[in-house]
Amino acid sequence: MKISTAFLCMVSVLLSSEFAAGQNRFPENGNVGIGTDNPTTALQIGAPNNSNISKEILLPGTYNFEQMRLGQTGNGNMAMEFVNHEGPDYSYGVRFLVDTDHGAPGFQLQYATAASSYNLLDYKPGLYMNKIGNFSIGTIDGKGYKLAVAGNMIAESMKVQLQGSWSDYVFKDDYRLMGLSELERFIKANRHLPEIPSEVEVKDQGIDLGAMNVCLLKKIEELTLYLIAKDKEIQELREGQKELQEAIKNGR
């Protein structure tokens, strides 16, 4: 039976090395401890509450500094990190971590673009879930939203389910349509349409897509009513003009 070199190396480490202040132990219960005298699981690295030092497993790769790391990165922060080569001299990194001291409370998926050494890997947030289940993409500050995206996004389809009413009440007989002269005075005074947020408000607060679509449809429906009313006025003027022309023609 062949025994792999990696297995022999692991046995050698377990038998001969010390981790922090504790010795490696092989208790009778079959658990293995590295840096602890009292392992409580099949394999335990370090003892709880004894220090903030790193307790990690490192698996080196082939090119430059590519590797995989798994374990505690200090002060209870945990991470699983993958570093892979992008070329003979550069590697990039991806890591999953729970790290309050270097980010925010919750779970993070981070990425680092290619660098020439491990210490130059500059990790940035890719996906973040905070401790109450809100998600952020590209940022750890989701401003309290269930989903926040820092940057552009694209989708083939998106549905907004409104909780309020649609704007078809504009077509009800008792709806009060603002007169055009009143509308003109409002526009001159405010430089935007009624019920539509101003440029300052949009810059400061953003846009609620669902509410904005309702407002825009309402303005389209009001515009339609204005056009219908104007068309009726034009038809009445044409009829009056026609009657006047007939009267002139007949010498009346």
N, C-alpha and C positions, 0 to 999 in steps of 0.2 A: 504494500500500500504506500502511495506517495504522499508525503506531507509537504504542503506548499511553503514556500519561503516566507510569505506573509504571516502564516500561522505560527511558524517557528519564531519569527520576530516578535509577535504578540506575546507568546509564552515567555520569551526572554525578558520582555519589558515587565510583564506581570511579576516575574520571579525576582528581578534584580533592582527595579527602580523605586524611588520614593516620590510621592506626589505631595507637595506642600509639606506639612509637618507630620503627616500620617504615613504609616507603612502599608504596603499592599497586604491583603489578607485573603485567605481561603478558608472560611469557616466550615464547620461540619455540615451546616445546612445546605451547602452547595453554592451559595451566593459568592460572588467575586467582588472584592472591593479594591479600588485604586485610590490611595490617599485617604482611606477611612478604615477604622477598625471594626465597624459594625454595618456592613452592607445589608440593606433591607430588600433588595431586589436581585435578580440573577446577575446583573452587572451594575455597579454603582461607582461613579467617579467623584471623589471628594465627599466631604461631610457637610451637612446643612449648617448654615449659620456660623461657619468657622472663619470665613474670609470672603472678600470680594474678588479674589483672583479668578482668572479664567479656568474653566474646567471643560475643555474641548477635546474632541476626537479629530485628528487631522489625517487626511488621506491625500498624499501628494500625487500630482499628475505627471505628465511626460514632458510637456514643453514649458519653458521659462518657469512661471510661478503658479501654473494652474493647480487646483486643489479642491477638495471638499472639506468643509468644517462643520461640525455639529456639536452643540453643547451650550454651556453657560458662558456668556461673554463678560460677566462681571455684574455684581449687585443684583443677581436674580434675573438679569436679562438673558433671553435665550435666542439662538439663531441657528438656522441651517443655511450654509453658504456654498454656492457653486461658482468656481472660477475656471473659465475655459479659455483656451488660446484662440486668438483671432489671426495670429500669424506667428512666426518664429520668435518675435520679440515682444509681442503685446498680448494681453489677456483682458477679458471683460468679466464682470461679476453679476450674479443674481443671488439674492438672499431673502429668506423668509425670517421674520424676527418679531419678537415681543420685547420692546426695549423702551422703557419709560424715560431713561436718562438721555437717549440720543434719538428722540423723535417725539412720540406721544403715546399715552396709554392705549393699548389695543394691538391689533395685528397689522404688520406691514409686509408688502412685497416690494422690494427695492431693486434698483438696477444701477450698474456703474459701467460707463463706456470704457473702451479699451485703454489701458495704461501700460507703462513700461515696467512697473513694479507693483507689488501688492499694496504697499503703503500709499501709492498714488491713486488707488481706486476711490473714486468720489461717488458714493452712493446717494441716489435721489429717490424720492417716493414714487412708486408706480401705482400701487393700489393700497388703500388704507381702510381698515374697518376699526372704528373706535369701540369703546367698551359698552356702548348702548346700541351697537349694530348699525350705525350710519356709515356709509361708504363714501370715499373720496378717491378720485383719480388724478394723479399728478400733484397732489397737495395733501397735507395732513390737517388743514384748516377748512372744514366743510361748512362753516358758518351755521351749523345746526340743521342743515338739510339732510334728508335721507340719502340723497345721492348728489355729490358735487363733482364737477369736472373742471379742472384748470386747463383750459385750452379748447381746441376745436373738436367737434365730434360729427360723425356722419351716420346716417341710418337710411335704409331703403323705405322704411315706413315708421310712423310714430302716431300713436293715438293718445289724445288727451281726454280723459273722462271728467266732464264738468260736474260739480256738485250743485251749482246754482241753476238759474233759468236761462234759456236761450233768448234771443232778442226779437222773436217774432211778435211780441206784444206791440211792437211799433205799428203793425197793421190793424190793430184793434180800433174800433170806431171812436173810443173815448181817449185815444192817445193824443196828447198835446204836442203838435209839431211846432218847433220854434220858428217864428217868422224870419224871413231872410234878412230883413233890416236889423232885427234883434241879433241874429247870428253874426252879421257883419260887425256890429258894435262889440260883441264878445271877442271876435277874432282880433280886432284892432286893439283891444285892451289887454288881451292875454297872449296873443301870438300863437295860439293853438286851438284846436276844436274843443267844444265842450265834452267833458268826460274822457278826453284823451290826455294822458300825462304829458307834461312839458318836457323839453329837452333836459332841463336841470333835474327833474324827478327821475327820468330814465337813467341818467348818468349816475345818480346817487343810489337808486333803489333797484335798478334793472327793470325787466318786463316780465309780468306773469303772462305766459303765452295763452293760456286758456281764457283769462279775463280779457286780454287784448283782442283775441279773435272775436269774442262777443261784442266788444266795443266797435271793432271795425265793421262787423256785419251790421250792427245797429246803424252806423253812419251810412253804409251802402243802402240799407232799407230806407233811411230818411231821405237820402239823395234820390232814390227811386220815387218816393212820394213827391218830392219837389219837382221832379221831371214830369210826373203825371199831372200835377197841378198846372205847371207851365204849359204843357201840351194842351190842356183844356182851355187855358187862356188864349193860346194861339188859335185854336179851332174856333173859339167864339169871335176873335178878331177877324178871322177869315170869313166867317159867316156874315158878320156885320159889314165887312168890306164888300162882300159879294152882293148883299142887299142894297148897299149904297150905290154900287156900280149899276145894278139893274134899275134903280130909281132914276139915276142920271140918264141912262140909256132911254128910258121910257118918257123922259121929260117931266118927271114928277118933281 
